[in-house]
């Protein structure tokens, strides 16, 4: 039973592989005390896009500078994508990655992470590395959704080459113990050598799947300290080591690793947020790449409603391969071309419009806002269900996010105001939930950097409800638009930049109404005081 800890490699996705040397030394000592066999100190890569720490390259010089306990065997990982470049011989790339043979290099084990479509082309790297004395492992990614015939075919190919261990990874975190055993059985039809497993914890099953694999004869087991790894993380080394020690009937010294967890990994986890949660659980359940969840959770522009909506979109459209372009497209939740049946001009033409945002400025200046509304009688639009002013002073509510609408449907049905929303473009479950509510159907399309105003629909650069409200007022031929409760976020909050981009794009539109903030706002736009109106 070989425990391979890959914290410094897999965990590097959270801190750009930039681990302090003192921490690395403590980590190595803790691994030796846990009876870990192999430590994967990082990636071995030729890429140099932007800053990355030592564990992104894990050079021989760097490894030799560390005080590595004698009981630990050093491993590095390379990505098959770097080996199978068109027009470049595989041997040429390998010579650059591994200039020294194993009897000179501090590296003893080289693992190659490979997608299924790269596997056959990358396998010849085994022969090159074995000739130079390295142990060689291949990590097959995303095999959970492959058929029996496909998995068996992969095993046939692996058996043709001098591999020391064939790994399979539960890349989407979607496997359970029974499926784990099934895939092992399929691989065993044609591969008789050692097997390894790398599990992800989307559904909280990483340790159980690893132990089931052990029961099925798998002898190489991956884990990371605290489960640190991309997305929800992996099986936890500290837990796996305890389980293995119990099976061997030997003591397990967890004191050093618990110390470094307390002092370093736990605070880092609180900042970076690896570990499973309901979003990762859904991603695992639906076979969605965990990087989608990690990306959204690290970007405060994505509300809870956004994340749920994107997951639902990817569940239907497919999300096994991560792409930022796919993520952007998944934020657009509306069905078909922009269309609507209601014309805002019927209520707004020639009037001033007051848009009530959700910032604290509305409550703080409530009395002045209510005096202005009673005296000047603007057309008042409240975003979503916020209710900081007297209900009789609000003319309509505006909402456009399908998941937010679904979450708020009960409250919307109780609120007396009509609801402006792209009703004819919403999913059926949202329409059903809003049955009986007076809906003013104003269509919505989303296209980057675009504002288009027509009689019954608009195109806006983001599905944010405030952009939709600006478009409603503009299509309705408002005289002026006043914003209250648009206080803004902190300077380093990505939502601030997104809102400012929308405001800048809106103000660049020809023929749009004049736009003013009437309560304090951090955004760059014209302002006046509600107390002077």
DOLUMTOR-377752 format. One record per atom (N, C-alpha, C): residue in one letter; y, x, z. Coordinates in steps of 0.1 Angstrom, whole numbers, plus 5000, padded with zeros to 4 digits. Layout:
<sites>
AYXZ ...
</sites>
This chain:
<sites>
X498850095000 X500050005000 X501250095000 X502050084989 X503250164988 X504450084989 X505250094999 X506550035000 X507550124992 X508250064982 X509350134975 X510650064979 X511450144986 X512750084989 X513750124978 X514450024973 X515450044962 X516849994965 X517150014978 X518449964983 X519650034975 X519550164973 X520650234967 X520750204952 X519750154946 X519750124932 X520149974931 X519349884936 X519649744935 X520849694942 X521049754954 X522249714962 X523549764955 X523449864946 X524649914940 X525449824932 X524749704928 X525549604920 X526649544928 X526649564941 X527649504949 X528849604952 X528549734953 X529549834956 X529749944946 X529349914934 X529450014923 X528650134926 X527550124933 X526650234936 X527350354943 X528350304951 X529250404958 X528950404973 X527850474977 X527450484991 X527850614997 X528450605009 X528950725016 X527750815018 X528050945017 X526951045019 X526351035033 X527151015043 X526651005057 X525750885059 X526050775052 X525250655052 X523950685045 X523950755034 X522750785027 X521750865035 X522350965043 X521551045051 X520850965062 X521650875068 X521050785079 X520050695073 X520250645061 X519350555054 X518050625052 X518050755047 X516850825044 X516050845056 X516650885067 X515950895080 X515350765084 X516050655083 X515450525087 X514250495079 X514350525066 X513150495057 X511950575061 X512150705065 X511050785069 X510450725082 X511250675091 X510750625103 X510050495101 X510350425090 X509650295087 X508350315080 X508050445076 X506850475069 X506950415054 X508150415049 X508350385035 X507850505027 X507150475015 X506650585007 X507550644997 X508250554990 X509150594979 X510550534982 X511650614978 X512950574979 X513550584965 X514050474959 X514650484946 X516150504949 X516650624947 X517950664951 X519050604942 X518650544931 X519650494922 X519250484907 X520150454899 X519850454884 X520050604879 X519350624868 X519650754860 X520150694847 X521450714844 X522050654833 X523050754826 X523250724813 X524250804805 X525550724804 X525550594808 X526750514807 X527850564816 X529150554812 X530250594820 X531450504819 X531150374818 X532250274817 X532850244830 X534050294833 X534650274846 X534050354857 X534650344869 X534150414880 X532850364886 X531850454889 X530650414896 X530350534904 X529650504916 X529350614925 X528150694921 X527750784930 X526650884926 X525350814923 X525050704930 X523750634928 X523750564914 X524750554907 X524750504893 X524150604883 X524150734887 X523650844878 X522550924885 X522550934898 X521551004906 X521051134899 X521951224897 X521651344890 X520751434899 X520051534893 X519351624901 X520251694911 X521451734907 X522351804916 X522651724928 X522951594926 X523251504937 X522051494947 X520851474941 X519651454950 X519451584958 X519651694952 X519351824959 X520351844970 X521551784969 X522551794980 X522151714992 X521151624991 X520851545003 X519751605011 X519751575024 X518651615033 X517551505033 X516551525024 X515551415023 X514351455031 X513851365040 X512651395048 X511451415038 X510551505043 X509451545035 X508551425032 X508451325040 X507551215038 X507951125027 X509251135022 X509751045012 X509551104998 X509151014989 X509051054975 X510250994967 X510951074959 X512151024953 X511850964939 X512550844937 X512350774925 X513750744919 X513850734906 X515050684899 X514650574889 X515550494885 X515250394875 X516150414863 X515550394851 X516350384839 X516150254832 X517150204825 X517050084818 X516550104804 X515550024800 X514950044786 X515950024775 X517049944778 X518049924768 X518750054764 X518750154773 X519350284770 X518450374762 X517150334762 X516150424755 X515950374740 X516150254737 X515750194724 X516950174716 X517850264715 X519050254707 X518750284692 X519250204683 X518950224669 X519650354664 X518850434657 X519450554651 X519350674660 X518850664672 X518750774681 X517350784686 X516750904684 X515350914688 X515150904704 X514150834708 X513850824722 X513850954729 X513151054723 X513051184730 X514351244732 X515351224723 X516651284724 X517351224737 X517251094739 X517851034750 X517151084763 X515851084763 X515151124775 X515451274779 X515651364769 X515951494772 X517351504779 X518251424775 X519551414782 X519451364796 X518551264798 X518451204811 X517651294821 X516651354816 X515751444824 X515651584818 X516751664820 X516751794815 X515651894821 X515251854833 X514251944840 X512951874841 X511751944840 X510451884843 X510251854858 X509251774861 X509051734875 X508851844884 X508251954880 X508052064889 X509352144893 X510452104886 X511752164890 X512652054895 X512551934890 X513451824894 X513051774908 X514051724915 X513651654928 X513051514926 X513151464914 X512551334911 X511151344908 X510351264915 X508851254912 X508451134904 X509151024907 X508850894900 X509950844892 X509650804880 X510650744871 X510150604868 X511050504871 X510750364867 X511650324856 X511050244846 X511750194835 X511850044836 X513049984837 X513249844837 X513349794823 X512449694820 X512349654806 X512249504805 X513149444796 X512949304792 X511649304783 X511149184781 X509949174773 X510149224759 X511349184753 X511549224739 X511749374737 X511949454748 X512149594747 X510849674750 X509849604756 X508749664762 X507949764752 X507549704741 X506749784732 X507449904727 X508749894724 X509550004718 X509750114729 X509850074742 X510150164752 X508950234758 X507750174756 X506550234762 X506250384758 X506550424746 X506350574743 X507050664753 X508050614760 X508650704770 X507750744781 X506650664783 X505650704793 X505050844790 X504650854777 X503950984773 X504851104775 X506151084771 X507051194772 X507251234787 X507451134795 X507651164810 X506351224816 X505251164813 X503951214819 X503751364815 X504051394802 X503851534798 X504751634806 X505851584811 X506651664820 X506451654834 X505351584838 X504851584852 X505351474861 X506051374855 X506551264863 X505551154865 X505551084877 X504950954878 X505750854870 X505150764864 X505850664856 X505450524859 X506550444862 X506350294864 X507150214854 X506650104850 X507350014841 X507549884848 X508849834849 X509149714855 X509449604845 X508549514843 X508749404834 X509549294840 X510649264833 X511549164839 X511349024832 X511748924839 X511748784834 X510348744828 X509348764836 X507948724831 X507548584836 X508348534846 X507948404852 X507848294843 X508648294832 X508648174823 X507848204810 X507048314810 X506248344799 X504848284800 X504248254788 X502948184788 X501848284791 X500648234794 X499548314797 X499248414785 X499348364773 X499048454762 X500048564761 X501348534764 X502348634763 X502148744774 X501848694786 X501648794797 X500448884794 X499348824789 X498148904786 X498449004775 X499248964765 X499649054754 X500449174760 X501249154770 X502049264776 X501049354783 X500049304789 X499149384796 X498249464786 X497949414775 X497249484765 X498049604760 X499349584758 X500249694754 X500349804764 X500449764777 X500649854788 X499349944789 X498149884787 X496949964788 X496750074778 X497650074768 X497550174757 X498250304762 X498950304773 X499850414776 X499550464790 X499850594793 X499550654806 X500450614817 X500450484820 X501350434831 X500650454845 X501450494855 X500950504868 X500950364876 X501950284872 X502050154879 X502750054869 X502249934868 X502949834860 X503449724870 X504749714870 X505449614879 X505749484871 X505849374878 X506549264872 X507549214882 X508649164877 X509849124885 X510048974884 X510248904896 X510648764896 X512148764894 X512548784882 X514048814879 X514848694883 X514448574881 X515248454884 X514948404898 X514048464905 X513748414919 X513148274918 X512448244908 X511948104906 X510448094909 X509848204913 X508348194915 X508048154929 X506848094930 X506248064944 X504948144945 X504348144957 X503148234958 X502048194948 X501848074945 X500748034935 X501048094922 X502348084917 X502648134904 X502548294904 X502848354916 X502748494917 X501248534915 X500348464921 X498948494920 X498448474906 X499048364899 X498648334886 X498948444876 X500248494877 X500648604868 X499848734870 X499548764883 X498648874886 X497348864879 X496748744880 X495448714873 X495548744858 X496648694852 X496848714838 X496948864834 X497748934842 X497849084839 X496549154841 X495749114851 X494549184854 X493449164843 X493649064834 X492749054823 X492649174814 X493749254813 X493749364804 X494349494810 X494849484822 X495449594829 X494649624842 X494049734843 X493149764855 X493849864864 X495049914861 X495650014869 X496449954880 X497150034888 X497949974899 X499049874894 X499249774902 X500249674900 X501349684910 X502549644906 X503649644916 X504449514914 X505249474924 X506049344923 X507449374929 X508449314922 X509749314927 X510249164928 X510549114940 X510848974942 X512248954945 X512748844941 X514148794944 X514048674953 X515148664961 X515048564972 X515848434970 X516048394957 X516748274955 X516348154963 X515048134964 X514448024970 X513848054984 X514248174989 X513748215002 X512248255003 X511748284991 X510248314990 X509948464987 X510948544988 X510748684983 X509648754992 X509748745005 X508748805013 X507348735012 X507348605011 X506048535009 X505348574996 X506148584985 X505648614972 X505048764973 X505848854980 X505348984980 X504048994988 X503948924999 X502748935007 X501548865000 X501848764992 X500748694984 X500248794973 X501248864967 X500848974958 X499949074964 X500249114976 X499449214983 X498049164985 X497949034989 X496648974991 X495848964978 X496548964966 X495948964953 X495649104948 X495849204956 X495549344951 X496749424946 X497949374947 X499049454943 X499349554953 X499649674950 X499749784960 X501049854960 X501949814950 X503349874950 X504249754953 X505049764964 X505849654969 X507349704970 X508249634963 X509649664963 X510349584975 X511349654980 X512149584991 X513449654992 X514449594998 X515749655001 X516149625015 X516949715021 X517449695035 X518349565035 X518149475044 X518749345045 X518549265032 X517749305023 X517549235010 X518749265000 X519549365003 X520749394995 X520249414980 X520849334972 X520549344957 X521249234950 X521249244937 X522049154928 X521749014931 X522748924932 X522548784934 X522048764949 X521048684950 X520548654964 X519848764971 X519548874963 X518848984970 X517348974969 X516749064976 X515249094975 X514549064988 X513249104988 X512449105000 X513149215009 X513149185022 X513849275031 X512949385036 X513349505035 X512549625038 X512049615053 X513049585062 X512749585076 X511649475079 X511649365072 X510549265075 X509249305068 X509349355056 X508049395049 X507449515057 X508149605062 X507649715069 X506849675081 X507449575088 X506749515100 X505449455096 X505449375085 X504249305081 X503149415077 X503549515070 X502549615065 X502049695077 X502849725087 X502449795099 X501449715107 X501649585107 X500749495114 X499349495107 X499349495094 X498149495086 X497349625088 X498149735089 X497549865091 X497049895105 X497649815114 X497349835128 X498049955134 X499249985129 X499950105134 X501350055139 X502050135148 X503350095152 X504350115141 X505550045143 X506550055133 X507850075140 X508550185137 X509850215144 X510950165136 X511450045141 X512549985133 X513950015139 X513950095150 X515250125157 X516250185147 X515950295140 X516950355131 X517450265120 X516550185114 X517050095104 X517949985110 X517549935122 X518449825128 X519749885131 X519850005135 X521150075138 X522050075126 X521450115114 X522250125102 X522649985096 X521749895099 X522049755095 X523249705103 X523249725116 X524349685124 X525649745120 X525649875118 X526849955116 X527349955102 X526449935092 X526949945078 X526549825070 X525249795069 X524849695059 X525249555063 X525249525076 X525749385080 X527149365077 X528149455081 X529549435077 X529649425061 X528949515054 X529049515040 X528549375034 X527449325040 X526949195035 X527949085038 X528749085049 X529748985052 X530848995041 X531149115036 X532149125026 X531649085012 X530449125009 X529949104995 X529148974993 X528448935004 X527848805003 X526548794997 X525748894997 X524348874991 X523548795001 X522448744996 X521548655004 X521548524998 X520448455000 X520248324994 X521148215000 X521448114992 X522247994996 X521847884987 X522347764989 X521947654980 X522147674965 X523247744962 X523447774947 X522447864941 X522047974949 X520948054944 X519647984943 X519447894953 X518247814953 X518147734940 X519247664936 X519247584924 X519047674912 X519647794912 X519547884901 X518047924899 X517347954911 X515947984910 X515147874905 X515447754910 X514647634907 X514747604892 X515947634886 X516147594872 X516047714862 X515647834868 X515547954859 X516848004854 X517947994862 X519248044857 X519448184863 X520048274855 X520248414859 X521148414871 X520748484882 X521548484894 X522948544893 X523148624882 X524448684880 X525548574878 X525148454872 X526048344871 X526648304885 X525648294894 X526148254908 X526948364914 X526448484913 X527248594919 X528648604913 X528748584900 X530048594894 X531048484899 X530448364900 X531348254904 X531648264919 X530748304927 X531048314941 X532048424944 X532148524935 X533148624937 X534448604930 X534648484925 X535848444918 X536348314924 X537448324931 X537848204939 X538448094930 X538548124916 X538948014907 X537847904907 X536647944910 X535547844909 X535347774923 X535747644922 X535547564934 X534047524935 X533647464946 X532247424948 X531847324937 X532847244933 X532547144922 X532247224909 X533047324906 X532847404894 X531447464894 X531047524905 X529747594906 X528647494904 X528647384910 X527647284908 X527647234893 X528847214888 X528847164874 X528347274864 X528647394866 X528147504858 X526647514859 X526047504871 X524647504873 X523947394865 X524547274866 X524047154859 X524047184843 X525147234839 X525347274824 X524247374820 X524047474828 X523147584824 X521647534826 X521447434835 X520147374836 X519747314823 X520647244816 X520347174804 X520447274792 X521447354792 X521647434780 X520947574780 X520447614792 X519747734793 X520647854798 X520247924808 X521048034814 X520148154818 X519148184811 X518248294815 X518948424812 X519848434803 X520548554799 X521948544803 X522448634812 X523848624817 X524848664806 X525948584805 X526948614795 X528248554801 X529348634802 X530648584806 X531148474797 X530848484784 X531248384774 X530648254777 X529348254780 X528548134784 X529148074797 X529548164806 X530048114819 X531348044816 X532248094808 X533548034805 X533347894798 X532347894789 X532047774782 X531547664791 X530747704801 X530147614810 X531147544819 X532347594820 X533447534828 X533947404821 X533647394808 X534147284800 X533047174800 X533347064807 X532246974811 X532346844803 X533146834792 X533446704786 X532646684773 X532246564771 X531346524760 X532046484747 X531846564737 X532446534724 X533846574722 X534446534711 X535846574707 X536746494717 X537946544719 X538946474728 X539246344722 X539246234731 X539446104727 X539846014739 X540545914737 X540945824748 X541445694743 X541545594751 X542045464747 X543345414754 X543845494763 X545045464770 X546245554766 X547445494765 X548545574761 X549545584773 X549745704778 X550645724789 X552045674787 X552445674774 X553845634771 X554145494776 X553145404777 X553345274781 X553845254795 X553645364804 X554145364817 X555245464820 X555245574812 X556045684816 X557245704808 X557345664796 X558445694786 X559845684792 X560545804792 X561945804796 X562045824811 X561045824819 X561145834833 X560845974838 X561346004850 X561046124857 X559646104863 X558846214863 X557546204869 X557446304881 X556946254892 X556646344903 X555146364905 X554746484904 X553246524906 X553046574920 X552246504927 X551946544941 X550646634941 X550946764944 X549746854945 X549146854959 X548246944962 X547546944975 X548047044985 X549047114981 X549547224991 X550247165003 X550547245013 X551147195025 X552547145024 X553247175012 X554647135010 X554846985010 X553746915006 X553946765006 X554046715020 X553146755028 X553146705042 X554446755049 X554846875047 X555946935054 X557246865050 X557346825038 X558646755033 X558346615030 X557446545037 X557146415034 X558246315035 X559046325045 X560146225047 X561146235035 X561546355031 X562446375019 X561846325007 X560546345004 X559846304992 X559846144992 X559546085003 X559445945004 X560845875002 X561945935007 X563245885005 X563645894990 X563246004984 X563546024969 X562845924961 X561545894964 X560745804956 X561345664958 X561745624970 X562245484972 X563545464965 X564345574965 X565745564959 X565645574944 X564945674938 X565045704924 X563945644916 X562845594923 X561745534916 X561145614904 X560745734906 X560045814896 X558645754894 X557945804884 X556545774882 X555745874890 X555045834900 X554345924910 X552845934907 X552446054904 X551046084901 X550546174912 X549446134919 X548746214930 X547546274924 X547246404927 X546046464922 X544846434930 X543846394924 X542546354931 X542746254942 X542246274953 X542346174964 X543246204975 X544046304973 X544946344984 X545946234987 X546246215000 X546946095005 X547946135016 X548846225013 X549846265023 X551146185023 X551346095013 X552446005013 X551945865014 X552845775018 X552545635019 X551945585006 X550845515007 X550045474995 X550845394985 X551745304990 X552445214981 X553445294972 X553745414976 X554645494968 X553945574956 X552645564956 X551945634945 X551545544934 X551945574922 X551645484911 X550245494905 X549845624903 X548445644898 X547845774904 X546645784903 X545945914906 X545345974894 X545246104894 X544846184883 X543646264887 X542546254879 X541346334882 X540546354869 X540046474867 X539346504855 X538046574856 X537746634868 X536546724870 X535346634873 X534346634864 X533246534866 X532546554880 X532346674885 X531646684898 X532546644909 X533846674908 X534746634918 X534846484918 X534846424906 X534946274905 X533646214912 X532546274909 X531246214915 X531346224930 X531846344935 X531946354950 X532946254956 X533946224948 X535046144954 X534945994950 X533845954943 X533845824937 X534045714947 X533345724958 X533545614968 X534945604973 X535645714975 X537045704979 X537945654968 X537645694956 X538445644944 X538245494943 X537045444945 X536945294944 X537645214955 X537945284967 X538645224978 X540145234976 X540645334969 X542045364967 X542645254958 X543845204960 X544345094952 X544945134939 X545245264937 X545945304924 X544945314913 X545445284900 X544645314889 X544345464888 X543245494881 X542845644880 X542945684865 X543845784863 X543945844849 X542845954849 X541945934839 X540746024837 X540246014823 X539646114818 X539046114805 X537746024805 X537845904808 X536745814811 X535645814800 X536145804787 X535145794776 X534345924774 X534846034780 X534146164778 X533346204790 X533346124800 X532646174812 X531146144811 X530346224819 X528846194819 X528546054824 X527445994820 X527145854824 X527045834839 X526545934847 X526445914861 X527745904868 X528845964862 X530145954868 X530745814864 X530545774852 X530945644848 X530345534856 X529045544859 X528345444867 X528945444881 X529245564887 X529745574900 X531145514902 X531845514891 X533245454891 X533345314886 X532145254885 X532145114880 X533045024888 X533844944882 X534744854890 X536144904892 X536245044890 X537545104892 X538445084880 X539745064881 X540645064870 X540845204865 X540345234853 X540445364847 X541345364835 X542345454835 X543245474824 X542645594816 X542045564804 X541245654797 X542145744788 X542445864793 X543245964785 X542346084783 X542046114770 X541046214766 X541546354769 X540546444770 X540746584774 X539846674767 X540546784761 X539746894755 X540247024762 X539447124762 X539747254769 X539647364758 X540747434757 X540847544747 X541747654753 X541347774754 X542147884760 X543547884754 X544547894763 X545947924759 X546547804750 X545947684751 X546447574743 X546947464751 X548047404747 X548547274752 X548847194739 X548147084738 X548446984727 X548546844733 X549646774730 X549846644735 X549846544724 X548946444725 X548946334715 X549046204723 X549146094716 X549345964722 X548245924733 X546945964730 X545845914738 X544946024743 X545246154740 X544446264745 X545246394745 X544746494751 X545446624752 X544446734751 X544946854748 X544146974749 X544847064759 X544147124769 X544747204779 X543947334780 X544547444786 X543847564786 X542847584797 X542747484806 X541847494817 X541447354822 X540347324828 X540047194833 X540647164846 X541547254851 X542247224864 X543047094863 X542947014873 X543546874872 X545046884871 X545746984876 X547246984875 X547647014860 X546847094852 X547147104838 X546946974831 X545946894834 X545746764829 X546946674832 X547446684844 X548546594848 X549846634841 X550046764838 X551246804830 X551146744816 X549846744811 X549646694797 X549846544797 X549446474807 X549646324808 X551146294807 X551846364816 X553346344816 X554046374803 X553546484797 X554146524784 X553846424773 X552546384772 X552146284762 X552846154764 X553146124777 X553846004780 X555346004778 X555846114773 X557246134770 X558146124783 X557746194793 X558546194805 X559846264803 X560846234810 X562146294809 X562146434816 X561646434829 X561446554837 X560146544845 X559646664848 X558446664857 X558846744869 X558646684881 X558846744893 X557546774900 X557346894906 X556146934912 X556346944927 X555546874935 X555646894950 X554246934955 X554247024964 X552947064970 X552247164961 X552947244953 X552447354945 X552847484951 X552447504964 X552847614972 X552347744966 X551147744960 X550547874955 X549647934965 X548848024960 X547848094969 X548348234972 X547548314979 X547948454982 X548048534969 X548848644970 X549148724958 X547948774952 X546848804960 X545648864954 X544548764951 X544948634951 X543948534949 X543948504934 X542748514927 X542748494912 X543248354908 X543148254917 X543648124913 X545148124911 X545948214918 X547348224915 X547648264901 X546848364896 X547048414883 X546748304872 X545648234875 X545248124866 X546348014865 X546847974876 X547847864876 X549147914870 X549448044872 X550648094866 X550548104851 X549348134846 X549148144831 X549248004825 X548847904832 X548947764827 X550447724827 X551147754838 X552547724838 X553347794827 X553047914825 X553647994814 X553347934800 X552147904798 X551747844785 X552447704783 X552547624794 X553147494793 X554647514790 X555347604797 X556747624795 X557047674781 X556047734774 X556247784761 X556147674750 X555747554754 X555547444745 X556947384740 X557047364727 X558247304722 X558247154725 X559447094729 X559546954732 X558946904745 X558446994753 X557846954766 X559046904775 X558646824785 X559646784795 X560146904804 X561346894809 X561746994819 X560846994831 X560647114836 X559647124847 X560347194859 X560247134871 X560847194883 X559947184895 X559947284904 X559247264917 X560347214926 X559947114934 X560947054944 X560647094958 X559447154961 X559147204974 X558847354972 X558747434983 X558547574981 X557347614973 X557447704964 X556347744955 X556447894952 X555247964952 X555248104948 X555248134933 X555148024926 X554948044911 X556348064905 X556348134893 X557548164886 X557848044877 X558747954882 X559147834874 X560447794880 X561147704872 X562447654877 X562247574889 X563247574898 X563147504911 X564447434915 X564247324922 X565347264928 X564847214942 X565747154950 X565347114963 X565146964964 X564146914970 X563946774972 X565046714980 X565746794988 X566846754997 X568146734989 X568146784977 X569446774969 X569246664958 X568146594958 X567946494947 X568246354952 
</sites>
